[in-house]
């Protein structure tokens, strides 16, 4: 296996909000979920659950966010849930799900594909749970738009490390 410059990959990953009208193979989606499930979690409880939506299913969910165009343009929408039955500490489990999502985002980026971790859609979490007829043990915590990027993705900067490090 060749050496992977993971720091370079991390630094180059950005949110993609415009996608080409191209299909992402389901095997790629399965592999991204495989990357996600290997994230660390407290007591190895793996509290995440996933749902993949495409075409009309995905477009129906676009109405629940002011960024609906991102959802519509993406080939797939991956919904991420906290399984309350697997949860032992809410805060730790949400952090584990964040790690799980980051694994997914980095894997997808490594393939030259794009993602956008949508946050504003959580304002409508109850409505989405009703729409999807979810069991009460599943709490909607994230939506990831995924597809083939359209155009160049703008690389943005970050604050200096010295400004983020407490002494």
Secondary structure, DSSP 8 states (H G I E B T S, - for coil): -----HHHHHHH--B---B-S----HHHHHHHHHHHHTS--GGG---EEEEEEEHHHHHHHGGGSTTHHHHHHSSEEEEEEEETTT-S-HHHHHHHHHHHHHHHHHHHHHTT-EEEEE-GGGGGHHHHHHHHT--TTEEEEEEEEEE-B-S---------HHHH---
